[in-house]
Amino acid sequence: MPKRNDIHKVLIIGSGPIVIGQACEFDYSGCQACKALRSMGYKIVLVNSNPATIMTDPAMADATYIEPLTVPVLTEIIEKERPDALLPNLGGQTGLNLSAQLVKAGVLAKYGVRVIGVDPEAIEKGEDRIIFKETMKKLGIEMPRSAPAFSVEEAEKVAAELGYPVVVRPAYTLGGTGGGHVYNVEELRVVASRGLAASMVNQILIEESVLGWEELELEVVRDAKNQLITVCFIENVDAMGVHTGDSYCVAPMLTIDPKLQAKLQEYSYRIVEAIGVIGGTNVQLAHDPKTGRVVVIEINPRTSRSSALASKATGFPIALVSAKLAGGLTLDEIPYWRDGTLEKYTPSGDYVVVKFARWAFEKFKGAEDKLGTQMRAVGEVMSIGKTYKEAFQKAIRSLENGRYGLGFAKDFNKKSLSELMLMLNEPTSERQWIMYEALRKGAAVEDLHRKTFIKVWFIQQMKELVELEERILNYKGRDLPDDLLTQAKRDGFADRYLAMLLGLPESLIREQRKKLGVVEAWDILPVSGVENAGYYYSTYNGPDRVTTSNRKKVMVLGMGPNRIGQGIEFDYCCVHAAFALRDAGYETIMVNCNPETVSTDYDTSDKLYFEPLTVEDVLSIYEKEKPEGVVVQFGGQTPLNVANELAAAGVRILGTSPDTIDLAEDRDRFRIMMEKMNIPMPEAGMASSFEEARVIAAKIGYPVMVRPSFVLGGRGMQVVHDEEMLREYVTAAVDVTPERPILIDRFLDNATEAEADALADGTDAFVPAVMEHIELAGIHSGDSACAIPPVTLAEKHIRTIEEYTLRISRELKVCGVMNIQYAICQDKVYVLEANPRASRTVPLVSKVCNIPMARIATRLMLGERLQDIGLRPQHIPHTGVKEVVLPFNMFPEVDPVLGPEMRSTGEVLGMASTFALAYFKSQEAAGGPLPLKGTVFISVIDKEKPGILDTARRFAELGFGIKATQGTYQLLKENGVPCELSHKISDHQRPNVVDEIKSRQIDLVINTPKGKTSAADDAYIRKAAIKYKVPYVTTTSAARAAVAGIAAARAGRSEVKALQSYHQDIGK
Amino acid sequence: MNAVLALEDGSVFRGEGFGARASASGEVCFNTSMTGYQEILTDPSYKAQIVTMTYPLIGNYGVNHQDVESWKPHVAGFVIRELSPVVSNWRADASLAQYLEENGIPGLQGIDTRALTRRLRVRGALNGFISTEAISDAEALERAKSWPGLMGVDYVKEVTHREAFVWDEKDEQSADFKLRQGLEPADAREVREPLPPADIPIVAFDYGMKYNILRRLRQQGFRVRVLPATATAAEALCHRPAGIFLSNGPGDPAALGYAVRAVQDLLQTGIPIFGICLGHQILGQALGGKTFKLKFGHRGANQPVKDLVSGKVEITSQNHGFAVDAASLPNDVEVDRINLNDQTVEGFRHKTKPVFCVQYHPEASPGPHDSTPLFAQFRQLIQSR
């Protein structure tokens, strides 16, 4: 069937901020959808609140709205843009839910918008657990036995019938929020009430446990002619019980016989046909290896994390094809890489793909490292190899957790077998490393299988790796025999890991194997639906099949797996670098291992090497391709970690030199430079023992800020108030050594934080924007809301910041992009740190100020001069406010406060004519919309009390009721602000504040935490606010911004406005 | 156990042996399926062939007694990249290595099968020799080169059942594998889809028939009497069949004069005839056509075949090294299917007689399940008379 002519303008809804369970895979699918539909001649209206995405680049759509993803806002956009179609299934769960809500609200019918791809009925059939169950029943396909419940009592009844353990699943949630396995009625009560609160429709399902069954996934694509293909068969190595987002997976299925695969395919086809999806659908099934029963777990009638993985694993761009199918094409009209067209697609290949999740438990003090039905991973890596061992070990070294192999992680090697076996009782993020040591200590494959339900084939493969490693360890300190080295490389052992095992320098291992001719070779992964895509993976198990051109070329190093502090914004930068390089006539080579990204899309660069970002892998590609240079500035910390070693091995780094990067990251060198330049920094010192730390802290004066050197995202950073706390910190920081000292800075109390980005060409620099943080110094810049342009900063300070930024850029001879953080304390501007690389503000500044920073930075790195590019400072007539999204809902045991350690997973942008309106929007977009009326609860610590008075008064003026706990209550009363008393739990009086939150008597919580972490006694208030979805702020500055926002919004909400229009108004 | 594979072009691959301690000559060919090795091993069409798999990891899910395609494995040797030492599957009865050992078949692992395949793709199928016994490169090469090859040799006589029999009289082996539902009792591995009554008697000539074809025929309601390949038309007719089925099988179709004569006699009777693979080639000869050896045999689960009548393309499972020459077929035969890769004949029908056949395997195991309606067509053809 040819393309549809009855539609002309398509609305695409993105997935909003990055959260656990919904990461940048939807930027990838959304971008493909935009590309596909535009190539078919449709106009695109795009809505997404996440500014760090490629899809929200003004060039991706005809009209781009960075607006909150809510029904009223979308209604306004539809009214304004009048699209005639809506594509609901490429923006993750968020996009799908919103589409369903728009249908229910009658908005689409009113404006004549047709839903394409998956019709509303299909969404309901796939998403509503009760209707889905009905459909399966009609098809005669089993699901785990279950019944819905709308209350805890109902849940108890169902569970009693099914028998424990049972699974609790909330309806319409992401990544299994609020669900889980329960083994008894007490656990059920806890999880069921949590699940009911988390569900959009207050519905949960109580389900028979299929713990330990094989978890199998199929990615099916269907077109309007009911032609069906299976793009990929995915086997979850972690059995049922571990959320599929946390499971490690292989494709194709490696231990499933063809008969069962054929059955699974037949089931999937029947389901997809019954639901009626046009495009991609993910079907999750469970198979009981004891009885042979197969049940359907769930389907996702949309692109998903698994579909992104399947796309990258097979070279079949599911989102692109889905969008084309939604536009009316059928599979037989889209070319295959083989002869013919896509309806004949069958999975093929002679390689193995492994997906492995990346967690961030270390970021959440108090969070339990336990994997279950609720997803905990913040990112993932994918790897491709000729054999499972090779692919598995490549996945491990892609993770960037400082491990290059499976052995000797943490202290596991020092534990006894029985201790290790005990640690395997429940799945954790460390399971593979623990199993490896257990095997080394003699654990039987069968025993491990019984413990973990991981199939013996996978454990046997691991055992063979352990056995080889033990043979290697016999040669500690000596050269490895050639045959052993060859075998180790074939089985995927990293050079770096072998060096660690043998106690030799990595370069020596590399030299030895090169002499043997044991070098990486590359193979091609063909891409379906297009011609001449260059998609490659490396192997030590075959000949090189990839040819190189003699064009001038540049290599871009990507960002590796998503994790906290290292998010989608770096992929945004890498993609733009690739585009700019292509525009400048270079062949572009991308290296990355994150399957969720746009940078690993087949057409982002001329050649894509899907590889770990280690020295070994990058160097091999460099030596093969011989590019003019390598871009390391855009992938966040990942490429910087290898930049020095690459440079030492003779790699040409484009732009800012590795030495400059080193200078900026080396606190001592940087401080000396600042002193020389007469730019103030907070007093600081470096200590490698408690005694040293004590002396330095005493000299500087408490409070001080302490942190380990060389970290990203403020890992392990803390404000320390006294000597006792300092002692605690140093003791807890395991790795404090002269090589890895801790840094101690004066903590600038009550200081405003600001930052500035710079573009520089090595001699000259330009500052596109200065940003002001809403939260005061002490909150990690990645977790702080911030405004462009600044709101309260004095003009002279803005000038100073610009001046310092220019001077530092020039002095450092920065070439490319740079970010500097400042604090303004008692009318003085201090430099906190400088990062001579792209920071997470790049997409933000680019979008608010219409300056494509990453592209310009790339041109500067290639040798263009700033003066020739002709950037001028321009008046920005609007304000953009970035707000962050925190994953505390996924870590209910953690105190949800901000601090110097970054913990946010994503961000949103609110844009409006004034700061107040933009702030209001940003809160709405971040999922905690501020109330326009009602009651505010205020409880702040003494230090903050003066700061809160004005804010409380303004709330009162706006007609808000105010509730406060004893101390704050006193203060407000004394100052004539009307308020009521609320009880803390420690007051032992009911109803207390938690009761009031539960019964919805409070619409906004303002609660600042105690300064000392040990006395976090108010945490329960903030936790209750999260659980019952009451908006909350934890700093007085944010409270101030909130009341301003509410006041402005009451006077008149901000209209929706396309990014393109905002940009047109700049400089007018 | 050291093992060797030598090819007539002079190349020698050495790796680790598994399976039986034995040696064998054969034509070396490759298969690109990612799974389905047990079905391949037991497919009689692979008689006298040394099969290599391009997918690197083989043996992971073991072998079971249900998924066999004939009474025993027929390959001359099996060459893979990496053999699994353990079995990870709920239905498995034995490991791949045990299975080959029990059946006297030598295996070779630890070589780059992709590189071997590329050689076969460039040169076409090559004669080879595989051994897990202590044999020098020179001797192995000598054995590879001296093997006379498949041309003109009758392998059908080696793989056909020696005696006639009725397939699955008790209906125990034909029903489709079914997944257990709910809390049904019984051994889940034996749960089966229900079968229709067997109400049409037919005769099948066994040239090396895959059991899955018999299962599909039974599932369509045929009661199948299987006759040895050497049976005459008269022997077939005495069972009063409503239809005649000509099976797949190994080797050179030109060496099977007896089979061609029997089919020529049957063509005179007007009884509907359906042929598959070797059966298609025999039918082609019986109608006056010729066969030839393909430089690149069609093997694997994703061969594109175009139906010239409907215009539809099917992805089919195939395994043959010979083909019917379209130009040699008489005018009353219509070629109705071709292979999109090399345009060779994939099927034809007689313009006036109830006779049709396909070169590929419509029962498709392993592989996609596009083509099963052909068995239903055979039933309709018989019932319409």
Interface residues (C-beta under 8 A of the other chain):
Chain A: G140 E142 P252 M253 L254 T255 I256 D257 P258 K259 L260 Q261 A262 K263 E266 H287 P289 K290 T291 G292 R293 V294 R338 D339 G340 T341 E343 K344 T346 P347 S348 G349 D350 Y351 V352 K386 T387 Y388 V445 K455 V456 W457 F458 Q460 N541 G542 P543
Chain B: T32 M34 T35 G36 E39 T54 Y55 P56 L57 N60 Y61 N64 Q66 D67 R81 E82 S84 P85 V86 V87 S88 N89 W90 R91 A92 D112 T113 R114 A115 F177 K178 L179 R180 Q181 G182 A188 R189 V191 A301 N302 P304 V313 I315 L340 N341 S365 P366 P368 H369
